[in-house]
Amino acid sequence: MNTSLKTILLLLILGLCGCSALGWVSSSPPATRADLQAESQRLSEIMEQQHNQLTRQQADRTAHYNSELKKVYSALDELKSTIHRLHGTKTATIVISDENCPTPPQGQTTDGKLLLGEAEWVWLDAAAQAFKTRIDTGADTSSISAAEITIFERDRKKWVSFYISHRDIRERIQIKAPLVRRVRVRQASTKEFDRRPVVLLSVRVGDQNEKAEFSLTDRSNMHYPMLLGRDFLKDIAMVDVARKYIQPKPRLKDAP
């Protein structure tokens, strides 16, 4: 055996030693040319088997991926069809009969409350006439423009005598009413507090008769001689500030 053949044989034996555990090499190294050719043929067959196995695995993976991809495309087509059907569907029109939603009476809300504008005519029983009144949801207590306020006693109880005073009222209208309490109010233009007497008066707005507490103050420079605040409005009225005089002007109940 020549030197080159021995060298090839030695390299082949060393290269195959690491694969002996896999059974790729024979238990005894080849010694002849025929043995080398047989070993080379065997290794070629093993490589071909490995290649075929790897090819089959890749084919199986590709087939699996293609199958999953087809499922995704099928779901996407179904979704597009659903969206198309939704776009083609006409919106159903729901008709609500008047019996279910009756029109509320004039000047009232659907739940029966008074509907008031930012200004209304308010009837004052003690004066026997109606006055233009500011409807103010920002004020807690109602107020009335008063002058010559005098506190006196009647039947061991404190009363208040005053005149309704305003630039739009020419006649002197005197009112006497029991003193309910005093309210401490700070003027917007100053830091000083003003203690105002409060009286209880009967009023009427639209067809609603109520008793309301009024603080007595000078409103002669205001647009309206009376103001109705939240204490009066709560639970009985709603305010539409974009309108005025929604309720008709009250008059004496026995007037024709």
C-alpha positions in Angstrom: 0.0 0.0 0.0 1.5 3.3 -1.1 2.0 6.3 1.1 -0.8 8.4 -0.3 -3.3 5.6 0.2 -2.2 5.1 3.7 -2.6 8.9 4.4 -6.2 8.9 3.0 -7.0 5.8 5.0 -5.7 7.4 8.2 -7.7 10.6 7.7 -10.8 8.7 6.9 -10.4 6.6 10.0 -9.9 9.7 12.2 -12.8 11.5 10.7 -15.2 8.6 11.2 -14.2 8.0 14.8 -16.6 10.7 16.1 -19.5 9.1 14.3 -18.8 5.5 15.5 -21.6 5.9 18.1 -24.1 6.4 15.4 -23.2 3.1 13.7 -21.9 4.9 10.5 -18.5 3.1 10.6 -17.8 -0.6 10.9 -16.3 -2.1 14.0 -13.0 -2.7 12.1 -11.3 -0.2 9.8 -11.1 -1.2 6.1 -7.7 -2.4 5.0 -8.0 -2.9 1.2 -9.1 -0.8 -1.7 -12.3 -2.8 -2.0 -13.0 -2.2 1.7 -12.5 1.5 1.2 -14.8 1.6 -1.8 -17.4 -0.4 0.1 -17.1 2.0 3.1 -17.4 5.0 0.7 -20.5 3.5 -0.8 -22.0 2.9 2.6 -21.3 6.5 3.7 -22.8 7.8 0.5 -26.0 5.8 1.1 -26.2 7.2 4.7 -25.8 10.8 3.5 -28.5 10.2 0.9 -30.8 8.8 3.5 -30.2 11.8 5.8 -30.8 14.2 2.9 -34.0 12.4 2.0 -35.2 12.5 5.6 -34.4 16.2 5.9 -36.2 16.8 2.6 -39.3 15.0 3.8 -39.3 17.0 7.1 -39.1 20.2 5.2 -41.9 19.1 2.9 -44.0 18.2 5.9 -43.4 21.6 7.5 -44.1 23.4 4.3 -47.4 21.5 3.9 -48.4 22.3 7.5 -47.6 26.0 7.0 -49.5 26.1 3.7 -52.5 24.4 5.5 -52.5 27.0 8.3 -52.1 29.8 5.8 -55.1 28.6 3.9 -57.1 28.7 7.1 -56.1 32.3 7.7 -57.0 33.3 4.2 -60.3 31.5 4.5 -61.1 33.4 7.8 -60.1 36.7 6.2 -62.4 36.1 3.3 -65.3 35.3 5.7 -64.6 38.5 7.6 -64.6 40.6 4.4 -67.9 39.0 3.4 -69.4 39.8 6.8 -68.2 43.5 6.6 -69.7 43.7 3.1 -73.0 42.4 4.3 -73.0 44.9 7.2 -72.4 47.8 4.8 -75.2 46.7 2.6 -77.7 46.4 5.5 -80.1 49.3 5.8 -80.6 50.9 9.1 -84.0 50.0 10.6 -86.2 53.0 11.5 -87.9 52.8 14.9 -91.2 54.6 15.1 -92.4 55.6 18.5 -96.0 56.3 18.8 -97.4 59.4 20.4 -99.1 57.3 23.0 -95.7 56.2 24.4 -94.4 59.8 24.4 -97.3 62.2 24.9 -96.6 65.9 24.4 -96.3 67.6 27.8 -98.8 70.4 28.7 -97.8 73.9 27.7 -95.1 75.3 30.0 -94.3 71.9 31.6 -91.6 69.3 31.2 -92.4 65.6 30.5 -92.2 64.8 34.2 -94.7 67.5 35.2 -92.3 70.2 36.4 -92.7 73.9 35.6 -90.6 75.1 32.6 -89.3 78.6 33.3 -87.2 81.1 31.3 -84.5 83.4 32.7 -87.3 85.9 33.5 -91.0 85.3 34.4 -94.0 87.1 35.8 -94.5 86.1 39.5 -97.7 86.8 41.4 -97.1 88.1 44.9 -100.2 87.5 47.1 -99.2 90.2 49.7 -99.1 92.8 47.0 -102.0 91.5 44.9 -100.2 91.9 41.7 -97.5 90.3 39.5 -93.9 91.5 39.1 -91.2 90.7 36.5 -88.8 88.4 38.3 -85.3 87.1 37.5 -85.0 83.3 37.6 -81.5 82.7 39.0 -80.2 79.1 39.6 -77.0 80.6 40.9 -78.6 82.2 43.9 -79.5 80.2 47.0 -82.3 82.4 48.4 -84.9 84.4 46.6 -85.0 88.1 47.2 -87.2 91.1 46.8 -86.4 94.8 46.5 -87.3 96.5 49.8 -87.0 99.9 51.3 -87.9 101.4 54.7 -87.5 98.1 56.4 -88.8 98.1 60.0 -88.9 95.2 62.5 -91.6 95.3 65.1 -93.5 93.0 67.4 -97.0 91.6 67.0 -98.4 89.0 69.4 -94.9 88.6 70.9 -93.5 87.7 67.6 -91.2 89.7 65.4 -92.6 91.0 62.1 -91.2 93.0 59.3 -92.7 96.0 57.5 -91.3 97.2 54.2 -92.1 98.9 50.9 -91.4 97.2 47.6 -89.1 99.7 46.0 -87.9 99.6 42.3 -87.5 102.1 39.5 -90.2 100.4 37.5 -92.8 100.5 40.3 -94.4 103.9 40.8 -96.9 103.2 43.5 -95.8 102.5 47.1 -96.7 98.9 48.0 -96.4 98.2 51.7 -96.1 94.6 52.9 -96.1 93.2 56.5 -94.9 89.6 57.1 -93.5 87.6 60.0 -89.7 87.6 60.3 -88.4 84.1 59.6 -84.7 84.6 60.2 -81.8 86.7 59.2 -79.3 85.8 56.5 -75.7 86.9 56.4 -74.7 87.9 52.8 -71.4 89.4 51.6 -71.7 92.0 48.8 -69.9 91.2 45.6 -68.4 94.6 45.4 -67.1 94.8 49.0 -65.7 92.5 51.7 -68.4 93.5 54.2 -71.3 91.3 55.3 -74.9 92.4 55.2 -77.5 90.9 57.6 -80.8 90.8 55.7 -84.2 89.9 57.2 -86.0 87.0 55.6 -89.8 86.8 55.3 -92.1 84.0 54.0 -94.4 85.1 51.2 -97.0 83.3 49.0 -96.3 83.4 45.3 -97.7 82.0 42.1 -95.9 81.1 38.8 -98.1 79.9 36.1 -100.6 77.6 37.9 -98.1 76.7 40.6 -98.8 78.2 44.1 -95.9 78.1 46.5 -94.6 79.7 49.7 -91.0 81.0 49.4 -88.5 82.7 51.7 -87.4 86.2 50.4 -84.5 88.1 51.8 -85.1 91.9 51.8 -82.5 94.0 50.0 -82.2 97.0 47.8 -82.6 95.9 44.2 -83.6 99.3 42.9 -80.7 99.4 40.5 -81.4 95.9 39.2 -83.4 95.0 36.2 -86.0 93.1 38.2 -87.5 93.9 41.6 -87.7 90.2 42.5 -85.5 87.1 42.2 -86.3 83.4 42.5 -83.4 81.3 43.7 -82.6 77.6 44.0 -84.5 77.1 47.3 -87.7 77.9 45.4 -86.9 76.2 42.1 -85.6 72.8 43.3 -88.0 69.9 42.8 -90.7 72.0 41.1 -89.1 73.7 38.1 -86.6 73.5 35.3 -85.0 76.6 33.7 -84.4 77.3 30.0 -82.0 80.3 30.1 -82.4 80.8 26.4 -86.1 81.9 26.8 -88.2 84.4 28.7 -91.7 84.5 30.0 -92.7 81.0 29.2 -95.5 81.1 31.7 -98.4 83.4 31.2 -98.7 86.5 33.3 -100.7 85.6 36.5 -103.7 87.6 37.5 -106.3 87.5 40.3 -107.9 84.0 40.3 -111.4 85.5 40.4 -110.8 87.9 37.5 -112.5 87.1 34.2 
